[in-house]
Amino acid sequence: MLLGLLAVATIKIVTVQVVDLGGYAAKSEAQRTRTLTLTAQRGTITDRNGVELALTVEGRAVAARPALFTDDAQRQAVADILVADIGNGLTTADIMAKLTSGKTYVYLARDLMPAQADAVMEKITPLFDADHIDAVVTERQDVREYPDNSASSAVVGNTDYDGNGLSGFESKFDTKLAGKDGERVVDVDARHLIIPGSARDETPAVDGMDVALTIDSDLQYTTMQMLSAWVDKSAAKSGCVVIMQVADAQIAAMACYVPGQTPRETGNKAVTDAIEPGSVNKVVTMAAALEKGLITPTTVFNVDGKITVGDAVINDAWAHGPQNMTATGILGKSSNVGTLMIAQQVGPDAFVDMSAKLGQGFKTGVQLPAETSGRFPPRSSWSSSTFGNLPIGQGVSESLVQLAGMYQAIGNNGVRVTPTLIKSTTVDGVTTASPLGKQTVAMSPQTAQTLIQMLHGPIQGGDTNHRGTAPQAAITGYQVAGKTGTAQQVDESTGEYSKTLITSTFAGIVPADNPKYSIAIMLDNPRGDSPAGTTSCAPLFHDIAAYAMRAADVPPSAQEAPIYDLYVDN
């Protein structure tokens, strides 16, 4: 029995000393070896002119290992130092709660500059002996800064403490902006300090892509200022503006405003939210009719004050009997009845085809998260009255970026270009300009040019026979083509169209004779009895477009816009 036990013990000793020697050596190696992360630099985001909108600077966080604290007096001392030296919303109660939470590792303060963190640690370190020196430590935690933390903040977006994109462009292009961290293997001593000369097996970090957006910070700021002032003045619930370059669909400004919210809280409603556009959508009917050769700007229609489509009766916004109106007059006066008369000649098939070519019902592909496609109802869902709604901009929904893109196509000789927010990207010091987006021929150049001429009608002033719905949009020295819109909103409590809630829109092209910008505007339920004295977006369009012309040094139009008759004698 005794000999048997001795034999087992001998075998165990041999096993420990010989057989398991490799295993213990591996554990020892693991305990003295560390893999360090080499942090990649997140890419910088600038506006089209190089103005920095988002950049990364080296930062620090102060963290703690609560188990290494010996008593509450020590915890209180650390809390007092942090609150006194950092402030920034830190409270003693919050810090004490973290230090008594029982967690292994907690963050006490973030977003510190290296010098600030070092100064704090000079006061904290003496509170601990050598065995507890790691109770409070600092770690590198880079800080994402946003110098223009207002007008462009929704478009740019933001990141969390770990550098992950949370919203806007930061979220959509998170991986490319982040780059790829590297690593380095080192040996450490018993105090966990790196042994000099032990570094090996290094994989370099790959820094993130730098991006120049198409946004012009100055135009963005001014647009936001004008928009917010007009939303407040008109007592609207919210508003958005999109300014798009006609030639390449680069978005020069995109601003949304909700009273009481910051731009980042508001988000990119011009991309994520769909609205029923109202009469700005009448260009679809006119474009289809021009393409089929059914109308010219001066074609005359005898237009009554109401029309029946299926089981619905649609009225003009003003009461009238039969009147002779030109096609330009129908657009200029925004006659629902006249538009539906033309739509009936166009037919549903051609109308649907033109709507699709202008991008309705499809995402634009703009580089921001959560883009809506809007909604264009499939033919299978149409009722007898659907074709009495769609041509006048009801029953169809779209984002403001989609609306700006429709008018961009008109201004670009009928070619719709996929909109973009990226002007160029830079990787490893090599800058690459963004290529022109996908091009879709929506209509012939002749149709587009004729439609622009007809869109002078709404902007005209003068007597009743010539005055359109938006003479306030006219800009001295520049030809303007544009269209107003007013759409009934759906009352969520009833599911029916409201008689009081509206969406006011405007879309225009400026200068009309040499298009630079397509500008689309939306106001959510502005009030006519407000200090603005109107529900129209036309005055706001005038202010924004006039500033955009000056800011871009666009030369005035060579000649005044032609004047069209909107009515003709019976």
C-alpha positions in Angstrom: 0.0 0.0 0.0 2.7 2.4 1.0 4.8 1.5 -2.0 1.8 2.2 -4.2 1.2 5.7 -2.8 4.9 6.5 -3.3 4.7 5.4 -6.9 1.7 7.7 -7.5 3.4 10.6 -5.9 6.5 10.0 -8.0 4.5 9.9 -11.2 2.7 13.2 -10.1 6.1 14.9 -9.5 7.4 13.8 -12.8 4.2 15.0 -14.5 4.5 18.5 -12.9 8.2 18.8 -13.5 8.5 17.3 -16.9 5.2 16.7 -18.7 3.6 20.0 -17.7 6.7 22.1 -17.9 5.7 23.4 -21.4 2.3 24.4 -20.1 3.6 26.4 -17.2 6.2 28.0 -19.4 3.4 29.1 -21.7 1.4 30.6 -18.8 4.5 32.5 -17.6 5.1 33.8 -21.1 1.5 35.0 -21.3 1.8 36.8 -18.0 4.8 38.8 -19.1 3.7 39.5 -22.7 1.3 42.2 -23.7 -0.3 43.1 -27.0 -0.6 46.9 -27.3 -3.1 48.5 -29.6 -1.8 51.2 -32.0 -4.7 53.5 -32.5 -5.5 54.6 -36.0 -6.3 58.3 -36.5 -9.9 58.8 -37.5 -10.2 60.8 -40.7 -10.9 64.5 -40.8 -14.1 65.9 -42.3 -14.0 69.3 -44.0 -16.4 71.4 -46.0 -15.8 71.9 -49.7 -13.4 74.8 -49.0 -11.3 72.9 -46.5 -12.9 74.3 -43.3 -12.6 71.6 -40.6 -16.0 70.2 -39.5 -14.7 67.2 -37.6 -11.2 66.2 -36.5 -9.6 64.0 -33.9 -7.2 65.2 -31.2 -5.3 63.0 -28.7 -7.2 62.8 -25.5 -7.2 61.0 -22.1 -9.7 59.4 -19.8 -9.3 58.9 -16.1 -10.4 55.5 -14.9 -10.3 53.5 -11.7 -10.2 50.0 -10.3 -12.5 50.3 -7.2 -11.1 47.1 -5.6 -7.7 48.7 -5.1 -9.2 51.5 -2.9 -8.7 51.0 0.9 -11.4 53.2 2.4 -14.0 55.9 1.7 -11.5 58.6 2.7 -9.4 57.7 -0.2 -12.4 57.6 -2.5 -13.6 61.0 -1.3 -10.1 62.5 -1.8 -10.1 61.3 -5.4 -13.6 62.6 -6.0 -12.7 66.0 -4.5 -9.7 66.4 -6.8 -11.6 65.5 -9.9 -14.5 67.8 -9.2 -12.3 70.7 -8.3 -9.8 70.4 -11.2 -12.1 69.2 -14.0 -15.6 70.2 -13.2 -17.5 69.9 -16.5 -20.6 68.4 -14.8 -18.7 66.0 -12.5 -20.2 65.5 -9.1 -18.8 63.9 -6.0 -21.9 61.8 -5.6 -21.5 60.3 -9.1 -17.9 59.5 -8.6 -18.5 57.9 -5.2 -21.2 55.8 -6.7 -18.8 54.5 -9.4 -16.1 53.8 -6.9 -18.4 51.8 -4.7 -20.2 50.0 -7.5 -18.3 46.8 -7.2 -17.3 47.0 -10.9 -13.8 46.0 -12.0 -13.1 49.1 -14.0 -14.9 52.4 -14.2 -14.4 55.7 -16.1 -14.4 58.8 -13.8 -13.7 61.5 -16.4 -13.4 61.6 -20.2 -12.6 64.1 -22.9 -9.5 65.4 -21.2 -6.4 66.8 -22.9 -3.2 65.0 -22.0 -1.8 67.9 -20.0 -5.0 68.2 -18.0 -5.0 64.5 -17.2 -1.3 64.6 -16.2 -2.0 67.5 -13.8 -4.9 65.7 -12.2 -2.8 62.5 -11.8 0.0 64.4 -10.1 -2.4 65.1 -7.2 -4.1 61.7 -7.2 -1.0 59.4 -7.4 0.4 60.3 -3.9 -2.8 59.0 -2.3 -1.8 55.4 -3.0 1.1 53.2 -2.0 3.1 51.1 -4.4 0.8 48.1 -4.1 -2.3 50.2 -5.0 -0.7 52.6 -7.5 -2.9 51.3 -10.3 -6.1 52.2 -8.4 -6.5 55.3 -10.6 -5.0 55.4 -14.1 -5.3 57.3 -17.4 -5.8 55.8 -20.8 -5.6 57.2 -24.2 -9.1 58.0 -25.5 -9.0 60.4 -28.4 -11.4 63.2 -28.6 -13.5 64.0 -31.7 -13.9 67.7 -32.0 -16.5 69.7 -34.1 -15.3 73.3 -34.6 -18.6 74.1 -36.4 -20.8 72.6 -33.8 -24.0 74.1 -35.1 -25.2 74.6 -38.6 -23.5 71.5 -40.2 -23.7 69.2 -37.1 -26.6 67.1 -38.3 -25.0 66.4 -41.6 -21.6 65.7 -40.1 -23.0 63.7 -37.2 -21.0 62.6 -34.1 -19.2 59.6 -32.5 -19.3 57.9 -29.1 -16.4 57.9 -26.6 -14.9 54.9 -28.3 -14.9 56.7 -31.7 -17.8 54.8 -33.3 -20.0 56.8 -35.6 -23.5 57.5 -34.1 -25.2 59.7 -36.6 -24.9 61.6 -39.8 -21.9 61.2 -42.1 -19.9 59.9 -39.1 -22.2 56.9 -38.9 -22.7 56.3 -42.6 -19.0 56.2 -43.3 -17.8 54.9 -39.9 -15.6 52.1 -41.1 -13.8 54.2 -43.8 -13.3 57.2 -41.4 -12.1 54.9 -38.5 -9.2 53.2 -40.4 -7.8 50.1 -38.8 -5.9 49.8 -35.5 -2.5 48.2 -35.5 -0.7 46.3 -32.7 2.6 45.7 -31.1 3.8 42.9 -28.8 5.9 43.9 -25.7 7.2 42.3 -22.5 6.4 43.7 -19.1 8.0 43.3 -15.7 6.4 42.4 -12.4 5.1 45.9 -12.0 3.5 45.7 -15.5 6.0 48.2 -16.9 7.2 47.7 -20.5 10.7 46.3 -20.7 12.8 48.6 -23.0 13.8 46.9 -26.3 11.2 44.2 -26.0 8.8 45.5 -28.7 8.3 43.1 -31.7 5.7 41.8 -34.1 4.3 45.2 -35.0 1.4 45.7 -37.4 1.2 49.5 -38.2 -2.1 51.3 -37.8 -3.9 52.4 -41.0 -5.3 55.9 -40.6 -8.9 56.6 -41.7 -10.0 58.3 -44.9 -10.2 62.1 -44.9 -13.4 63.5 -46.6 -14.2 66.9 -48.0 -18.0 67.3 -48.1 -19.8 69.3 -50.7 -21.3 71.5 -48.0 -20.3 75.2 -48.1 -20.0 76.2 -44.4 -20.8 79.8 -45.0 -23.8 79.1 -47.2 -24.9 76.4 -44.7 -24.7 78.8 -41.8 -26.6 81.6 -43.5 -29.3 79.2 -44.8 -29.8 77.8 -41.3 -30.1 81.4 -39.9 -32.6 82.4 -42.5 -34.6 79.2 -42.2 -34.8 79.3 -38.4 -35.8 83.0 -38.4 -38.6 82.3 -41.0 -39.9 79.2 -39.2 -40.2 81.2 -36.0 -41.8 84.2 -37.8 -44.3 82.0 -39.6 -45.1 79.9 -36.5 -44.3 76.7 -38.4 -43.6 73.5 -36.6 -40.4 73.0 -38.5 -38.7 73.6 -41.8 -35.9 72.4 -44.2 -33.9 73.7 -47.1 -31.8 71.9 -49.7 -29.5 73.7 -52.0 -28.1 71.5 -54.8 -25.8 72.4 -57.6 -27.5 71.8 -60.9 -24.5 70.6 -63.0 -23.4 67.8 -60.6 -26.1 67.5 -57.9 -23.5 68.3 -55.2 -25.4 69.5 -52.1 -24.0 72.9 -51.1 -26.3 73.3 -48.1 -28.9 71.2 -46.3 -30.5 72.7 -43.2 -33.4 71.6 -41.0 -34.8 73.5 -38.0 -37.2 72.5 -35.2 -37.8 75.2 -32.6 -36.3 74.2 -29.3 -34.0 71.6 -30.8 -30.3 71.7 -31.8 -29.5 70.8 -35.4 -28.1 67.5 -34.3 -31.2 66.7 -32.3 -33.3 67.7 -35.3 -31.3 65.4 -37.6 -31.4 65.3 -41.4 -35.2 65.5 -41.9 -34.6 66.5 -45.6 -33.3 63.0 -46.1 -35.2 60.9 -43.6 -38.7 62.4 -43.7 -41.2 62.1 -46.6 -43.7 64.8 -47.3 -46.6 65.2 -49.7 -45.2 67.9 -52.0 -48.3 69.6 -53.3 -48.3 71.7 -56.4 -44.5 71.7 -56.8 -45.2 68.2 -58.2 -47.2 69.6 -61.1 -43.9 69.7 -63.1 -44.3 66.0 -63.6 -47.5 66.4 -65.5 -46.1 69.3 -67.5 -42.9 67.5 -68.4 -44.8 64.4 -69.5 -47.2 66.5 -71.6 -44.3 68.4 -73.2 -42.5 65.1 -74.0 -45.6 63.8 -75.8 -46.0 67.1 -77.7 -49.4 67.7 -76.2 -48.8 71.3 -75.1 -46.7 74.4 -75.6 -46.3 77.2 -73.1 -49.2 79.1 -74.9 -51.6 76.2 -75.4 -55.0 77.3 -74.2 -57.4 75.3 -72.0 -60.9 76.3 -70.9 -60.6 75.6 -67.2 -63.6 75.4 -64.9 -63.4 75.8 -61.1 -63.8 72.1 -60.4 -63.4 68.7 -62.0 -64.6 65.2 -61.2 -62.1 62.4 -61.2 -63.6 59.0 -60.3 -65.6 59.5 -57.1 -63.8 62.7 -56.1 -64.4 66.4 -57.0 -61.3 68.5 -57.1 -61.5 72.3 -56.9 -59.1 75.1 -57.6 -57.9 77.1 -54.6 -60.1 80.0 -55.8 -63.7 80.0 -56.9 -64.2 80.7 -60.6 -66.2 79.7 -63.6 -64.8 78.6 -67.0 -61.7 80.6 -67.9 -59.3 80.4 -70.8 -55.8 79.7 -69.3 -52.5 79.0 -71.1 -50.5 76.0 -70.0 -48.1 78.4 -68.5 -51.0 80.1 -66.7 -52.2 76.7 -65.3 -48.7 76.3 -63.8 -48.4 80.0 -62.9 -51.7 80.2 -61.1 -51.4 76.6 -59.8 -54.7 75.5 -61.2 -55.5 72.0 -60.0 -58.3 71.6 -62.5 -56.1 72.7 -65.4 -53.3 70.4 -64.4 -55.8 67.4 -64.2 -57.1 68.3 -67.6 -53.6 68.0 -69.0 -52.9 64.9 -66.9 -55.9 63.2 -68.5 -54.4 63.9 -71.9 -51.1 62.5 -70.8 -52.6 59.3 -69.3 -51.5 57.3 -66.3 -48.8 55.3 -68.0 -46.8 58.3 -69.3 -47.3 60.1 -65.9 -46.0 57.1 -63.9 -43.0 56.8 -66.3 -42.1 60.4 -65.9 -42.5 60.2 -62.1 -40.0 57.3 -62.0 -37.5 59.0 -64.2 -37.6 62.0 -61.8 -36.9 59.6 -58.9 -40.2 59.4 -57.1 -40.5 56.3 -55.0 -36.8 55.6 -55.0 -34.0 56.4 -52.6 -31.6 59.0 -54.0 -28.5 57.2 -52.6 -27.3 60.4 -50.8 -24.6 59.4 -48.2 -26.6 59.7 -45.0 -28.3 57.0 -42.9 -32.0 56.3 -42.7 -32.9 57.8 -46.1 -36.5 57.5 -47.1 -37.6 56.4 -50.5 -40.9 58.3 -50.2 -43.9 56.6 -51.6 -45.4 56.4 -55.0 -48.4 54.1 -54.9 -48.3 51.1 -57.2 -50.9 51.0 -60.0 -52.4 48.0 -58.4 -53.4 50.1 -55.4 -55.0 53.0 -57.3 -58.7 53.8 -56.8 -60.8 55.7 -59.3 -59.8 59.0 -57.8 -56.0 58.4 -57.4 -55.2 60.0 -60.7 -57.0 63.1 -59.4 -54.5 63.4 -56.6 -51.1 62.4 -57.9 -50.7 65.0 -60.6 -51.4 67.8 -58.1 -48.9 66.4 -55.5 -51.3 64.6 -53.1 -51.1 60.9 -52.4 -47.4 60.8 -53.3 -44.6 61.5 -50.8 -40.9 62.3 -51.2 -38.0 63.7 -49.3 -36.8 67.3 -49.8 -33.6 65.9 -51.4 -35.7 64.1 -53.9 -37.7 67.3 -54.7 -34.5 69.2 -55.1 -33.3 66.4 -57.4 -36.4 66.7 -59.6 -35.7 70.4 -60.3 -32.0 69.7 -60.7 -32.9 67.5 -63.6 -35.1 70.2 -65.1 -32.2 72.7 -64.8 -29.7 70.2 -66.2 -31.3 69.8 -69.6 -33.4 66.9 -68.4 -30.6 64.8 -66.9 -31.1 63.8 -63.2 -27.8 63.1 -61.4 -27.6 61.1 -58.2 -27.0 63.7 -55.4 -23.9 63.6 -53.3 -22.4 65.0 -50.2 -18.8 64.0 -51.0 -16.6 66.3 -53.0 -13.4 64.3 -52.5 -11.6 61.7 -50.4 -8.0 61.5 -49.3 -6.2 58.3 -48.5 -2.4 58.2 -47.7 -2.1 61.7 -48.9 -3.7 61.1 -52.3 -6.8 63.1 -52.9 -9.5 61.7 -55.3 -12.3 63.8 -56.6 -15.7 62.2 -56.4 -16.9 61.1 -59.9 -20.2 62.4 -61.2 -23.1 60.4 -59.9 -25.3 58.1 -61.9 -27.2 60.0 -64.7 -30.8 59.4 -65.7 -32.3 61.0 -68.7 -35.7 62.1 -67.4 -36.7 64.3 -70.4 -35.3 65.8 -73.5 -33.3 69.0 -73.4 -36.0 70.7 -75.3 -38.7 69.7 -72.8 -36.5 70.8 -69.9 -35.8 74.2 -71.4 -39.4 74.7 -72.3 -40.5 73.7 -68.8 -38.0 76.3 -67.3 -39.7 78.9 -69.5 -43.1 77.9 -68.1 -41.8 78.0 -64.6 -41.3 81.8 -65.0 -45.1 82.0 -64.8 -45.4 81.5 -61.0 -42.7 84.2 -60.4 -44.2 86.9 -62.6 -45.7 90.0 -61.1 -48.1 92.5 -62.6 -51.8 92.4 -63.1 -54.2 89.5 -62.7 -53.5 88.2 -66.2 -49.8 87.9 -65.5 -49.3 87.7 -61.8 -48.3 84.2 -60.6 -48.4 82.6 -57.2 -44.9 83.6 -56.1 -43.8 87.0 -57.3 -42.1 87.4 -53.8 -39.5 84.8 -55.1 -38.2 87.1 -57.8 -34.6 88.3 -57.5 -33.5 91.6 -58.9 -31.1 91.0 -61.7 -31.6 87.2 -62.0 -34.1 85.1 -63.8 -35.9 82.7 -61.5 -37.9 79.6 -62.4 -39.9 78.0 -59.6 -43.2 76.7 -58.3 -45.1 77.0 -55.0 -46.8 74.1 -53.3 -49.4 73.6 -50.6 -50.3 70.1 -49.5 -53.0 69.0 -47.0 -51.5 66.9 -44.2 -53.1 63.7 -43.0 -54.8 64.1 -39.6 -53.3 61.3 -37.6 -56.4 61.1 -35.4 -58.8 60.5 -38.3 -56.6 59.2 -41.1 -58.1 61.7 -43.4 -56.8 64.8 -45.0 -56.9 67.8 -42.5 -58.7 71.0 -43.4 -56.3 73.0 -41.4 -52.9 71.3 -41.4 -50.7 72.0 -44.4 -47.2 71.5 -45.8 -45.9 74.5 -47.7 -43.2 73.9 -50.3 -41.2 75.8 -52.9 -38.8 74.5 -55.5 -36.9 76.7 -57.9 -34.0 77.0 -60.3 -31.7 80.1 -60.2 -30.5 81.7 -62.5 -33.1 80.2 -64.8 -31.2 81.2 -67.9 -27.9 79.6 -66.7 -28.8 77.3 -63.8 -26.5 77.2 -60.8 -28.7 75.9 -58.0 -31.8 73.9 -57.5 -33.4 75.0 -54.2 -36.2 73.2 -52.4 -37.9 74.4 -49.2 -40.4 72.9 -46.9 -42.4 74.4 -44.0 -44.5 72.3 -41.7 -47.8 74.0 -41.1 -46.9 77.7 -41.3 -49.7 80.0 -40.2 -51.1 82.8 -42.3 -52.0 84.8 -39.2 -48.4 84.8 -38.0 -46.1 87.8 -38.2 -44.9 86.4 -41.6 -48.4 87.2 -42.9 -48.3 84.3 -45.4 -47.9 80.5 -45.5 -45.8 80.7 -48.7 -42.1 79.7 -48.8 -41.5 82.2 -51.7 -40.1 85.0 -49.5 -37.7 82.6 -47.8 -36.6 81.3 -51.2 -35.9 84.9 -52.3 -33.7 85.6 -49.3 -31.7 82.3 -49.6 -31.4 82.3 -53.3 -30.3 86.0 -53.5 -27.6 85.3 -50.9 -26.5 82.2 -52.7 -26.1 84.2 -55.9 -23.9 86.8 -54.1 -21.9 84.2 -52.2 -21.0 82.3 -55.4 -20.3 85.4 -57.4 -22.9 84.3 -60.0 -23.2 87.0 -62.7 -26.6 88.5 -63.2 -28.8 87.3 -66.0 -28.0 88.8 -69.4 -31.7 89.8 -69.9 -35.0 89.9 -68.1 -37.2 86.9 -68.0 -40.0 86.8 -70.7 -43.5 87.6 -69.6 -46.2 85.1 -70.4 -49.9 85.6 -70.5 -51.6 83.4 -67.9 -55.1 84.1 -69.0 -56.4 84.9 -72.5 -59.6 86.5 -73.6 -62.6 84.2 -74.0 
